[in-house]
Every structure is written in C-alpha cells, then in structure tokens.
C-alpha cells in the first residue's frame, strides 16, 4: 500500500511540472455558412408609356397597366437586395426623351396591391425576409417630352440585380 | 526520501498555477460565411471586418509563444450533409495591440512561433473558403475551429 501511494504522488508531480514549462490555453470558434438556392430574376413586362404628347409629362405608377415588372425567385426566409441601373433618357436614334422620378414596389404576391414601395436606385433596397420564395417587383417612372420632341419610338434599358443580403 | 518527493511536488504545484494563468485566449467572433449559393465557392478573407473569425490572446511581454489552429475540412449540415471548407496560406492575420504593431499574415495550417515584444494582447483573425456543390443540400452548416496557444 505504501509503494502504491508513493507511485501516484510521483506521477502527479511530473504532470504539474510539464504545465509549468509549457503553459497552454485554447479556445474555439465556429465556422458557419448557410447554403441557399441561387436567386434568379426574370423580366416580366416592360415599362410601357404608350403614346406620349410633346410638352406633356406622362407618369406610369407601379399599379398602372404599363408598369414594369420583374419576377424574383429566392430561398425561403431570406431577404434580397434590389439594385437598379436606370437610364436618364430613352433614346430614338440621336434623340433623347428624359425619364426620371422612378418609383418601385415589391410584393410577395404577384400584384402591386399592397406592395411595399421604394425608390429604385443603384445603391439598392433591402426587402424584408419573407417566408415565400417569390417576389414580384414593379417599376414606374415619368417621361418628360419637350414641346419640340421628335416623334419616334424611344427605348431604354432598366436593369435590376438581385443578391441575398 | 518520501518527504523529499512530496516537497518537490509542492514546489511544482506552486510554480504551475501562476504560469498557466498568464495565458488568456478568448473567442471574439465566428468565421461566418453567411449566405452562400449552391455551386458558387465563397471566400472570406481574414481582414473582413465582420465575417472573419477572431480570437484574442493575452500573454506576458517577452514571451515566446507557439500557436496553432485545428481546422475542419468540412462543415456539417442538415441530414449529415457536408460542406467542404479550405484555408489558404494567407488566411491568418495576427495584430498586436501596440500602436506600432504591424499585422502579420500567416498560414493558419502551420504552427506559428513568435516572441511578444511590444504587445501583450494579440488579435488573431482567420478567413477561409467554402465550396458548395451544385447539388449541395440547402441549410445551415457549422464546424469547429480550435486555437491553441502555448508559452514555451
């Protein structure tokens, strides 16, 4: 019994000695990631002002028949950022038709009624996280033809980019 | 003889306590990749202001210190799904708290040994890359990064 006790004491002594020579500490953190499906955006309908009269501004609101529409598909529960590249003029050959006063609205159902409104911009707009996988985005604006606006068909690109935030 | 060994033991215990207490390693934040898209590798650099992993160690000045990471090669996700994670030779940065401290880029896969000269508190940052497959199971993935520091 005496020999056994002595052996235990010696083992403990060497263990503490090692701690003295190499004091050690550690900590852990987690690496985390959330895998999501790719977000997609499709052009739904053009922003169409129809016929405009020289010298008379014309506005298409997000709930009007001519409103532009984009259809977004995303992962459920995740919010996205909507960013726009917007023209300042529509063009017809060398002729310009100013466009501005952009308006926007996004909704989880395919209707502008009850849409959350925002101002489209290059800086982007965050949509709140939602349970759905679809967001419909409506875009409106105002064109301002000059009194001497040259007649013709004017067009310009409205580009919307979507990323998870 | 028996009393001699017991005396040695008492001395070692007395010396061991304060030395161990001189090292402090604290987790500050996780390496958080956030949303990643299936099929698209996502890299977070160690200097990322919010997503890089961060730990803080405090040791006495003029200490010779060894530290190493124990790194995962995958993150675990839903239903046993695994998400590959990798670390490059420049995915570690160590920065001391002294005003003249210069950030040191290092390989987190290798053991590092350094001497503390002007900083007793050192922030260590780590980045990495996750590579989800095209058919990667969607959901949340996690893995453990362990940081161990030893005063030599």
Boltz contact constraints between the chains, C-beta under 6 A:
constraints:
  - contact:
      token1: [A, 13]
      token2: [B, 9]
      max_distance: 6.0
  - contact:
      token1: [A, 13]
      token2: [B, 12]
      max_distance: 6.0
  - contact:
      token1: [A, 16]
      token2: [B, 12]
      max_distance: 6.0
  - contact:
      token1: [A, 16]
      token2: [B, 13]
      max_distance: 6.0
  - contact:
      token1: [A, 16]
      token2: [B, 16]
      max_distance: 6.0
  - contact:
      token1: [A, 17]
      token2: [B, 12]
      max_distance: 6.0
  - contact:
      token1: [A, 19]
      token2: [B, 16]
      max_distance: 6.0
  - contact:
      token1: [A, 19]
      token2: [B, 20]
      max_distance: 6.0
  - contact:
      token1: [A, 20]
      token2: [B, 15]
      max_distance: 6.0
  - contact:
      token1: [A, 20]
      token2: [B, 16]
      max_distance: 6.0
  - contact:
      token1: [A, 20]
      token2: [B, 19]
      max_distance: 6.0
  - contact:
      token1: [A, 22]
      token2: [B, 150]
      max_distance: 6.0
  - contact:
      token1: [A, 23]
      token2: [B, 19]
      max_distance: 6.0
  - contact:
      token1: [A, 23]
      token2: [B, 20]
      max_distance: 6.0
  - contact:
      token1: [A, 23]
      token2: [B, 23]
      max_distance: 6.0
  - contact:
      token1: [A, 23]
      token2: [B, 151]
      max_distance: 6.0
  - contact:
      token1: [A, 24]
      token2: [B, 150]
      max_distance: 6.0
  - contact:
      token1: [A, 25]
      token2: [B, 23]
      max_distance: 6.0
  - contact:
      token1: [A, 25]
      token2: [B, 25]
      max_distance: 6.0
  - contact:
      token1: [A, 25]
      token2: [B, 149]
      max_distance: 6.0
  - contact:
      token1: [A, 26]
      token2: [B, 146]
      max_distance: 6.0
  - contact:
      token1: [A, 26]
      token2: [B, 148]
      max_distance: 6.0
  - contact:
      token1: [A, 27]
      token2: [B, 25]
      max_distance: 6.0
  - contact:
      token1: [A, 27]
      token2: [B, 27]
      max_distance: 6.0
  - contact:
      token1: [A, 27]
      token2: [B, 55]
      max_distance: 6.0
  - contact:
      token1: [A, 27]
      token2: [B, 147]
      max_distance: 6.0
  - contact:
      token1: [A, 28]
      token2: [B, 144]
      max_distance: 6.0
  - contact:
      token1: [A, 28]
      token2: [B, 146]
      max_distance: 6.0
  - contact:
      token1: [A, 29]
      token2: [B, 27]
      max_distance: 6.0
  - contact:
      token1: [A, 29]
      token2: [B, 30]
      max_distance: 6.0
  - contact:
      token1: [A, 29]
      token2: [B, 53]
      max_distance: 6.0
  - contact:
      token1: [A, 29]
      token2: [B, 145]
      max_distance: 6.0
  - contact:
      token1: [A, 30]
      token2: [B, 30]
      max_distance: 6.0
  - contact:
      token1: [A, 30]
      token2: [B, 142]
      max_distance: 6.0
  - contact:
      token1: [A, 31]
      token2: [B, 31]
      max_distance: 6.0
  - contact:
      token1: [A, 31]
      token2: [B, 75]
      max_distance: 6.0
  - contact:
      token1: [A, 31]
      token2: [B, 143]
      max_distance: 6.0
  - contact:
      token1: [A, 31]
      token2: [B, 145]
      max_distance: 6.0
  - contact:
      token1: [A, 32]
      token2: [B, 30]
      max_distance: 6.0
  - contact:
      token1: [A, 32]
      token2: [B, 32]
      max_distance: 6.0
  - contact:
      token1: [A, 32]
      token2: [B, 142]
      max_distance: 6.0
  - contact:
      token1: [A, 33]
      token2: [B, 33]
      max_distance: 6.0
  - contact:
      token1: [A, 33]
      token2: [B, 36]
      max_distance: 6.0
  - contact:
      token1: [A, 33]
      token2: [B, 130]
      max_distance: 6.0
  - contact:
      token1: [A, 33]
      token2: [B, 141]
      max_distance: 6.0
  - contact:
      token1: [A, 34]
      token2: [B, 35]
      max_distance: 6.0
  - contact:
      token1: [A, 34]
      token2: [B, 140]
      max_distance: 6.0
  - contact:
      token1: [A, 35]
      token2: [B, 36]
      max_distance: 6.0
  - contact:
      token1: [A, 35]
      token2: [B, 132]
      max_distance: 6.0
  - contact:
      token1: [A, 35]
      token2: [B, 136]
      max_distance: 6.0
  - contact:
      token1: [A, 35]
      token2: [B, 138]
      max_distance: 6.0
  - contact:
      token1: [A, 36]
      token2: [B, 35]
      max_distance: 6.0
  - contact:
      token1: [A, 36]
      token2: [B, 37]
      max_distance: 6.0
  - contact:
      token1: [A, 38]
      token2: [B, 37]
      max_distance: 6.0
  - contact:
      token1: [A, 164]
      token2: [B, 35]
      max_distance: 6.0
